[in-house]
Each structure stands twice: as structure tokens, then as C-alpha cells.
Amino acid sequence: MSRLRPPLNSDDLKVIFDVLNVYDPHDIQHVYPEMGEKEFLDDVRIAWHKVLELIKEEDLELDKCTKI
């Protein structure tokens, strides 16, 4: 696995996590239908778990608005 350049900082990870956390296919699928399909939703869920693990590894505290 390659390292991202430039590396993501803790604020970047929190933003990505928040965006993945609130993703709702109903908000976008009328514009991009493939973003409402099961395969894409599975990818979102997988990415959410990966970012969550990175946050845990870095021992970052999530804001109160960020729910797991």
C-alpha cells in the first residue's frame, strides 16, 4: 500500500469520516444514479470503516457532531 502525498492530517481524516458518515444515496442518485447502487454503497461503508480504523490508530477524538 502506498502512502498518500501529501499525508492526511487528523483534521483531514475527521472531515472525510464526517462526509462518509452522513452520505445519503437519496441526495445524489438523481444526478449520479450509480452512487445509489448497492456496489457503491458497499464501497462507502468499506471506506468508512477504514477511515474509522485510521482515526482509532491515531487515537484521535471525534467531535460531538461525529457519531459512530
C-alpha positions in Angstrom: 0.0 0.0 0.0 1.4 3.4 -0.9 1.4 6.4 1.4 -0.6 9.4 0.4 1.3 12.5 -0.6 0.8 14.9 1.0 -0.2 12.9 4.1 -3.6 13.4 5.6 -3.6 15.1 9.0 -6.1 14.5 11.8 -8.5 17.2 10.6 -8.5 15.7 7.1 -9.4 12.3 8.5 -12.2 13.8 10.5 -13.7 15.6 7.5 -13.5 12.5 5.4 -15.1 10.5 8.2 -17.9 13.1 8.6 -18.7 13.1 4.9 -18.8 9.3 4.7 -20.8 9.2 7.9 -23.7 11.4 6.5 -23.7 10.0 3.0 -27.2 9.5 1.8 -27.7 8.0 -1.7 -31.1 9.7 -2.0 -29.4 13.1 -2.0 -27.3 12.3 -5.1 -28.7 9.4 -7.1 -31.0 11.6 -9.2 -27.8 13.2 -10.6 -25.4 10.3 -10.4 -27.6 7.1 -10.3 -24.6 4.8 -9.8 -23.9 6.5 -6.5 -27.2 5.0 -5.2 -26.4 1.4 -6.3 -25.6 -1.3 -3.8 -22.0 -1.7 -5.0 -21.2 2.0 -4.4 -22.9 1.9 -1.0 -20.8 -1.1 -0.1 -17.7 0.8 -1.1 -18.8 3.8 1.0 -19.3 1.5 4.0 -15.8 -0.1 3.5 -14.2 3.3 3.2 -16.0 4.5 6.4 -14.6 1.5 8.3 -11.1 2.1 7.0 -11.1 5.8 8.0 -12.6 4.9 11.4 -9.7 2.5 11.9 -7.2 5.2 11.0 -8.8 7.5 13.5 -8.6 4.9 16.2 -5.0 4.1 15.3 -4.1 7.8 15.6 -6.1 7.9 18.9 -8.0 10.9 17.6 -11.0 12.3 19.4 -14.1 12.8 17.2 -16.2 15.9 17.6 -19.5 15.6 19.3 -21.3 16.0 16.0 -19.4 13.0 14.6 -21.3 9.8 15.6 -20.1 6.3 15.1 
